[in-house]
């Protein structure tokens, strides 16, 4: 590449990264507000999260269009091409995280009744853990730090373990008193959204590794969500 073409490509890439940083900041804000809205049952805040989701969707489309245009104009190779492809993948994962934050906020409208503090605090704790994963993986991407990305990738086990615990606890509450079913179901969906956010953070981690190392991560993903295999027996039938 000539110096002129190289400079133009660098400017395109810088602009792409700036847009991704903006998108990441918006998604972090969406998640933070969604967790607050759910924990405080703040429907006004939940509505703001829902309304602002369109901004995230618009940025994803703009990033994809910019990336495709850059490929068409510059015809990058090797690391340069990986930079652009990973940018598209990261924007897609961020868009999905934004959707999950929006879906969590929507649950607020169905939770007008008070909940046991222990149940709510567990889901809130899970949300904050997912939020920490998101922050750390965005930092890793901004710095092209494959080691930090791998730390986030491995830490997702903690989020899965917490989800397993909350899943069991919520089901127990539902079995003990059918009146808890509606509220606990909404909390269960909220917790599942947080678990899925962790999965998208691990997707980004794997793409950072691919970007830096030029090959896929060789290890198997540390997935410890066992809720699909948990069996619960209902109460014993009475003799009456």
C-alpha positions in Angstrom: 0.0 0.0 0.0 1.1 3.6 -0.7 1.4 5.9 2.3 -1.8 7.7 1.1 -3.8 4.5 0.9 -2.5 3.3 4.2 -3.4 6.6 5.9 -6.9 6.5 4.4 -7.4 2.9 5.6 -6.2 3.8 9.1 -8.7 6.7 9.2 -11.5 4.3 8.1 -10.5 1.8 10.8 -10.2 4.5 13.5 -13.7 5.8 12.6 -15.0 2.2 12.8 -13.5 1.7 16.2 -14.9 5.1 17.4 -18.4 4.0 16.4 -17.9 0.6 18.2 -16.8 2.5 21.3 -19.9 4.6 21.1 -22.1 1.5 20.7 -20.4 -0.2 23.6 -21.0 2.8 25.8 -24.6 2.9 24.9 -25.1 -0.8 25.6 -23.3 -0.5 29.0 -25.7 2.3 29.9 -28.7 0.2 28.7 -27.7 -2.7 30.8 -27.0 -0.6 33.9 -30.4 1.1 33.7 -32.2 -2.2 33.0 -30.8 -3.8 36.1 -31.7 -0.7 38.2 -35.2 -0.6 36.7 -35.8 -4.3 37.5 -34.4 -4.1 41.0 -36.3 -1.0 41.9 -39.4 -1.9 39.8 -38.9 1.6 38.2 -41.2 1.5 35.1 -40.3 5.0 34.0 -36.6 4.0 33.8 -37.5 0.7 32.1 -39.4 2.7 29.4 -36.3 4.8 28.7 -34.2 1.6 28.2 -36.8 0.3 25.8 -37.0 3.6 23.8 -33.3 4.0 23.6 -32.7 0.5 22.1 -33.2 1.9 18.6 -30.0 4.0 19.0 -28.1 0.7 19.4 -29.8 -0.8 16.4 -29.0 2.2 14.2 -25.3 2.1 15.2 -25.0 -1.6 14.4 -26.4 -0.9 10.9 -24.0 2.0 10.4 -21.0 -0.1 11.6 -21.9 -2.9 9.2 -22.3 -0.5 6.3 -19.0 1.3 7.1 -17.2 -2.0 7.4 -18.5 -3.3 4.1 -17.6 -0.1 2.3 -14.1 -0.2 3.8 -13.6 -3.7 2.5 -14.8 -2.7 -1.0 -12.6 0.4 -1.2 -9.4 -0.8 0.5 -9.4 -4.6 -0.1 -7.6 -5.3 3.2 -5.6 -8.5 3.8 -4.6 -10.6 6.8 -4.7 -8.6 10.1 -6.4 -5.6 8.5 -9.2 -7.8 7.2 -9.6 -9.5 10.5 -10.0 -6.1 12.2 -13.0 -5.3 10.0 -14.6 -8.7 10.2 -14.2 -8.8 14.0 -15.8 -5.3 14.2 -18.9 -6.6 12.4 -19.1 -9.6 14.8 -18.6 -7.4 17.9 -21.3 -5.0 16.8 -23.7 -7.9 16.3 -23.0 -9.2 19.8 -23.4 -5.8 21.3 -26.8 -5.4 19.5 -27.9 -8.7 21.0 -26.8 -7.5 24.5 -28.8 -4.4 24.0 -31.8 -6.5 23.1 -31.4 -8.6 26.2 -31.1 -5.4 28.4 -34.3 -4.1 26.7 -36.1 -7.4 27.4 -35.0 -7.3 31.0 -36.4 -3.8 31.4 -39.7 -5.0 30.0 -40.1 -7.4 32.9 -40.4 -4.5 35.2 -43.9 -3.7 34.1 -45.1 -7.2 35.2 -43.5 -7.0 38.6 -45.7 -4.6 40.6 -45.7 -6.7 43.7 -42.9 -6.9 46.2 -40.5 -9.8 46.1 -38.4 -11.4 48.9 -35.2 -9.4 49.1 -33.1 -12.5 48.8 -34.6 -13.3 45.4 -34.2 -9.9 44.0 -30.7 -9.4 45.3 -29.6 -12.6 43.6 -30.8 -11.5 40.2 -29.3 -8.0 40.8 -26.0 -9.6 41.7 -26.1 -11.6 38.5 -26.8 -8.5 36.5 -23.8 -6.7 38.0 -21.6 -9.7 37.2 -22.8 -9.6 33.6 -22.2 -5.9 33.6 -18.6 -6.4 34.8 -18.0 -9.0 32.1 -19.2 -6.5 29.5 -17.0 -3.7 30.7 -13.9 -5.9 30.8 -14.5 -7.3 27.4 -15.0 -3.9 25.9 -11.7 -2.8 27.5 -10.0 -5.9 26.1 -11.3 -5.1 22.6 -10.3 -1.5 22.8 -6.7 -2.5 23.7 -6.6 -5.7 21.5 -5.7 -7.5 24.7 -6.1 -11.2 24.1 -5.0 -12.2 27.6 -7.7 -10.0 29.2 -10.2 -11.3 26.8 -9.3 -14.9 27.9 -9.8 -13.9 31.5 -13.3 -12.8 30.7 -13.9 -15.9 28.7 -13.0 -18.1 31.7 -14.9 -15.9 34.2 -18.2 -16.7 32.5 -18.2 -19.9 34.6 -19.0 -17.8 37.6 -22.0 -16.3 35.9 -23.3 -19.7 34.9 -22.8 -21.0 38.4 -24.8 -18.1 39.9 -27.5 -18.7 37.3 -27.8 -22.3 38.3 -28.2 -21.3 41.9 -30.9 -18.7 41.2 -32.7 -21.1 38.9 -33.0 -23.7 41.7 -34.1 -21.1 44.2 -36.8 -19.6 42.0 -38.2 -23.0 41.2 -38.3 -23.8 44.9 -40.3 -20.6 45.6 -42.7 -21.5 42.8 -43.2 -25.0 44.1 -43.8 -23.9 47.6 -46.5 -21.4 46.7 -48.2 -21.2 43.3 -48.9 -17.5 43.9 -45.2 -16.9 43.4 -45.2 -18.4 39.9 -45.8 -15.3 37.9 -43.3 -13.0 39.6 -40.6 -15.7 39.8 -41.1 -16.5 36.1 -40.3 -12.9 35.2 -37.3 -13.0 37.4 -36.2 -16.3 35.9 -36.3 -14.7 32.4 -34.4 -11.7 33.7 -31.7 -14.0 35.1 -31.6 -16.0 31.8 -31.0 -12.7 30.0 -28.0 -12.0 32.2 -26.6 -15.5 31.5 -27.0 -14.9 27.7 -25.2 -11.6 28.0 -22.3 -13.5 29.5 -22.4 -15.8 26.4 -22.2 -12.8 24.1 -19.2 -11.5 26.1 -17.5 -14.8 25.6 -18.2 -14.5 21.8 -16.4 -11.2 21.8 -13.6 -12.7 23.8 -13.1 -15.4 21.2 -13.2 -12.9 18.4 -10.5 -10.8 20.1 -8.3 -13.9 20.4 -8.9 -14.5 16.6 -8.1 -10.9 15.8 -4.8 -10.9 17.8 -3.6 -14.5 17.2 -5.0 -15.1 13.7 -6.7 -18.4 14.7 -9.6 -19.7 16.7 -9.3 -20.3 20.4 -8.4 -24.0 20.8 -10.0 -24.6 24.2 -13.6 -25.7 24.7 -15.9 -23.0 26.0 -16.3 -23.2 29.8 -20.0 -23.6 29.8 -21.6 -24.6 33.2 -25.2 -23.8 32.8 -26.8 -27.1 33.9 -30.4 -25.9 34.2 -31.6 -27.9 31.3 -30.9 -31.1 33.2 -32.2 -30.1 36.6 -35.2 -32.2 37.7 -37.7 -31.1 40.3 -40.3 -33.3 41.8 -43.6 -31.8 42.8 -45.0 -32.2 46.3 -46.3 -35.6 47.3 -50.0 -36.0 46.8 -52.1 -36.0 49.9 -54.3 -38.9 51.0 -57.3 -36.6 51.4 
